[in-house]
Amino acid sequence: MSAENYNLIKNNENNMQEIGKLIANDPQKIVDLLDTNDVELDEEITAIQLADTLVKEMPYSDSLKLGTAYILAQSKSNFTGGVSNIDVYSNFENLANYWEDEEIDEEKSNVVAGLIGGIIQGGVGLTNTIIEGKNKKKFARTDLASKQSESRKAIIEGILAEKKAKAELEAQKQEEIKKAQKRKIIIVSSLVGVILIVGGILIFKNK
C-alpha cells in the first residue's frame, strides 16, 4: 500500500469516527443530511441503522459527500458557525477520493463546485481546485463492500467512544455529588456534636 493510499484510508477512518461521535451526540444532524439527499428513513431509526444507511448511500452521492464534509467542518469549529471553505473542500476531497475509483470529469467537478457555492460563501471559487484534484486517480481499486465495512466499523467506534466518554463524565459527576453530600453530612454531624457538647457544658454549669 502506498503512503498516499494509507493516508487516504486513515483520513476516512478519522472522518467516520467523527461522524460516529456526531451520531451519538446529535443524530438529528445526520438524519437531516440524509433527508436532504432524499434518502428514506424509518421514523424510529437507531444509531447503527443511521451508520449503515450513510455508508450505503455515500459512494453514489456527491451531494451526500459534500453535506458530510460540511458537517465535519462544522464539528471542527464546534458548531460556532465559523466554517472554513478550506476545511469543507479538504473533507470533500478526502471523501470523494476514498469512495470513487474512477476519475471525475470536468463537468461533474463543476456540478460539485456549484453545490459548494450554494452552501458556503465563495465556494464557486473552488471549482478549479476541485477539477485539478479530481483529474487524477487517487485511490486504487478496492472492493466497495470492504470500504463500506471499514467505514461502518469506524462510525461505530466513534459512537461507542462518545457514549463511553459521556458515561464516564456522568459517573464522575455522580461521584462528585456523593462526595459533596458526604462532606455535608460530616459538617452537619460535627455541628450537631459541637451543639451537644456546648449544651452539656451549659447544663453542667447551671447545676
C-alpha positions as CSV (number, residue, x, y, z in Angstrom):
1,M,0.0,0.0,0.0
2,S,1.3,3.4,-1.0
3,A,1.7,6.2,1.6
4,E,-0.9,8.2,-0.3
5,N,-3.5,5.4,-0.1
6,Y,-2.6,4.8,3.6
7,N,-3.2,8.5,4.4
8,L,-6.5,8.4,2.5
9,I,-7.7,5.4,4.5
10,K,-6.7,7.0,7.8
11,N,-8.3,10.3,6.9
12,N,-11.6,8.5,6.1
13,E,-11.3,6.5,9.3
14,N,-10.9,9.7,11.3
15,N,-13.8,11.3,9.5
16,M,-16.1,8.4,10.0
17,Q,-15.2,8.2,13.7
18,E,-16.1,11.9,14.0
19,I,-19.4,11.2,12.3
20,G,-20.0,8.4,14.8
21,K,-19.5,11.0,17.6
22,L,-22.0,13.3,16.0
23,I,-24.5,10.5,15.7
24,A,-24.0,9.7,19.4
25,N,-24.5,13.4,20.4
26,D,-26.9,14.8,17.8
27,P,-28.3,12.1,15.4
28,Q,-30.7,14.6,14.0
29,K,-27.9,16.3,12.1
30,I,-27.3,13.1,10.2
31,V,-31.0,12.4,9.8
32,D,-31.4,15.9,8.3
33,L,-28.5,15.3,6.0
34,L,-29.9,12.1,4.7
35,D,-33.4,13.6,4.4
36,T,-32.0,16.5,2.3
37,N,-30.5,13.9,-0.1
38,D,-33.8,12.1,-0.5
39,V,-32.8,9.1,1.5
40,E,-35.8,7.4,3.1
41,L,-35.5,6.6,6.8
42,D,-37.7,4.8,9.3
43,E,-39.2,7.1,11.9
44,E,-37.6,5.0,14.7
45,I,-34.1,4.6,13.5
46,T,-31.2,3.5,15.7
47,A,-27.7,4.9,15.7
48,I,-26.3,1.8,14.0
49,Q,-29.0,2.0,11.3
50,L,-28.0,5.6,10.6
51,A,-24.4,4.4,10.2
52,D,-25.5,1.6,7.9
53,T,-27.6,4.0,5.7
54,L,-24.9,6.6,5.5
55,V,-22.2,4.2,4.3
56,K,-24.7,2.5,1.9
57,E,-25.6,5.8,0.2
58,M,-22.2,7.6,0.4
59,P,-20.5,6.1,-2.6
60,Y,-23.2,7.1,-5.0
61,S,-23.9,10.7,-4.0
62,D,-21.6,13.7,-4.3
63,S,-24.2,15.8,-2.6
64,L,-24.1,13.5,0.4
65,K,-20.3,13.6,0.5
66,L,-20.5,17.4,0.3
67,G,-23.0,17.6,3.1
68,T,-20.9,15.2,5.2
69,A,-17.8,17.4,4.5
70,Y,-19.7,20.5,5.7
71,I,-20.9,18.8,8.9
72,L,-17.3,17.7,9.6
73,A,-16.1,21.3,9.1
74,Q,-18.9,22.5,11.4
75,S,-17.8,20.0,14.0
76,K,-14.2,21.2,13.8
77,S,-15.5,24.7,14.5
78,N,-17.5,23.3,17.5
79,F,-20.7,24.4,15.6
80,T,-19.9,28.1,16.2
81,G,-20.7,29.0,12.6
82,G,-17.1,29.7,11.6
83,V,-16.9,27.1,8.9
84,S,-13.8,27.3,6.7
85,N,-14.1,26.8,2.9
86,I,-10.7,25.1,3.0
87,D,-11.9,22.6,5.6
88,V,-15.0,21.8,3.6
89,Y,-13.0,21.2,0.4
90,S,-10.4,19.1,2.2
91,N,-13.1,16.9,3.8
92,F,-14.9,16.6,0.5
93,E,-11.7,15.7,-1.4
94,N,-10.9,13.0,1.2
95,L,-14.4,11.5,1.0
96,A,-14.6,11.7,-2.8
97,N,-11.1,10.2,-3.3
98,Y,-11.9,7.4,-0.9
99,W,-15.2,6.4,-2.4
100,E,-14.6,7.0,-6.1
101,D,-12.3,4.7,-8.0
102,E,-12.7,6.4,-11.4
103,E,-11.6,9.8,-12.5
104,I,-14.2,12.6,-12.3
105,D,-14.6,14.7,-15.4
106,E,-14.7,18.5,-15.5
107,E,-18.4,18.6,-15.9
108,K,-19.0,16.6,-12.8
109,S,-16.5,18.6,-10.9
110,N,-18.3,21.8,-11.9
111,V,-21.5,20.4,-10.5
112,V,-19.9,19.7,-7.2
113,A,-18.3,23.1,-7.0
114,G,-21.7,24.6,-7.7
115,L,-23.1,22.7,-4.8
116,I,-20.4,24.0,-2.6
117,G,-21.2,27.5,-3.8
118,G,-24.8,27.0,-2.6
119,I,-23.7,26.1,0.8
120,I,-20.7,28.3,1.7
121,Q,-19.7,31.8,0.6
122,G,-17.0,31.8,-2.1
123,G,-17.5,28.1,-2.8
124,V,-17.7,28.5,-6.6
125,G,-14.1,29.8,-6.4
126,L,-13.1,26.2,-5.5
127,T,-14.0,24.9,-9.0
128,N,-10.5,24.9,-10.4
129,T,-9.1,23.3,-7.3
130,I,-11.7,20.5,-7.4
131,I,-11.1,19.9,-11.1
132,E,-7.3,19.7,-10.5
133,G,-7.7,17.4,-7.5
134,K,-10.1,15.1,-9.2
135,N,-8.4,14.8,-12.6
136,K,-6.0,12.3,-11.0
137,K,-7.0,8.8,-9.7
138,K,-6.2,9.0,-6.0
139,F,-7.2,5.5,-4.8
140,A,-6.5,2.1,-6.2
141,R,-9.5,-0.1,-7.0
142,T,-10.8,-1.7,-3.8
143,D,-13.8,-3.8,-3.1
144,L,-16.7,-1.4,-2.3
145,A,-18.1,-3.7,0.4
146,S,-14.7,-3.6,2.1
147,K,-14.8,0.2,2.1
148,Q,-18.3,0.3,3.5
149,S,-17.4,-2.3,6.2
150,E,-14.4,-0.3,7.3
151,S,-16.3,2.9,7.3
152,R,-19.2,1.4,9.3
153,K,-16.7,0.0,11.8
154,A,-15.1,3.5,12.2
155,I,-18.5,5.1,12.7
156,I,-19.5,2.6,15.3
157,E,-16.1,3.1,17.1
158,G,-16.9,6.8,17.2
159,I,-20.4,6.1,18.6
160,L,-19.1,3.8,21.3
161,A,-16.2,6.1,22.2
162,E,-18.5,9.1,22.6
163,K,-21.0,7.1,24.7
164,K,-18.2,5.8,26.9
165,A,-16.9,9.3,27.4
166,K,-20.4,10.6,28.3
167,A,-20.9,7.7,30.7
168,E,-17.5,8.3,32.4
169,L,-18.3,12.0,32.7
170,E,-21.7,11.2,34.2
171,A,-20.1,8.8,36.6
172,Q,-17.6,11.5,37.6
173,K,-20.4,13.9,38.2
174,Q,-22.3,11.4,40.4
175,E,-19.1,10.8,42.3
176,E,-18.6,14.5,42.9
177,I,-22.3,14.7,44.1
178,K,-21.7,11.8,46.5
179,K,-18.5,13.4,47.9
180,A,-20.3,16.7,48.3
181,Q,-23.2,15.0,50.2
182,K,-20.7,13.1,52.4
183,R,-18.9,16.4,53.2
184,K,-22.3,18.0,54.1
185,I,-23.2,15.1,56.4
186,I,-19.8,15.3,58.1
187,I,-20.2,19.1,58.6
188,V,-23.7,18.8,59.9
189,S,-22.7,15.9,62.2
190,S,-19.8,18.0,63.5
191,L,-22.1,21.0,64.2
192,V,-24.6,18.8,66.0
193,G,-21.7,17.3,68.1
194,V,-20.5,20.8,69.0
195,I,-24.0,21.9,69.9
196,L,-24.5,18.9,72.2
197,I,-21.1,19.5,73.9
198,V,-21.8,23.2,74.4
199,G,-25.3,22.4,75.6
200,G,-23.9,19.8,78.1
201,I,-21.4,22.3,79.4
202,L,-24.1,24.9,80.0
203,I,-26.4,22.4,81.7
204,F,-23.5,21.3,84.0
205,K,-22.7,24.9,84.9
206,N,-26.3,25.7,85.7
207,K,-26.5,22.9,88.2
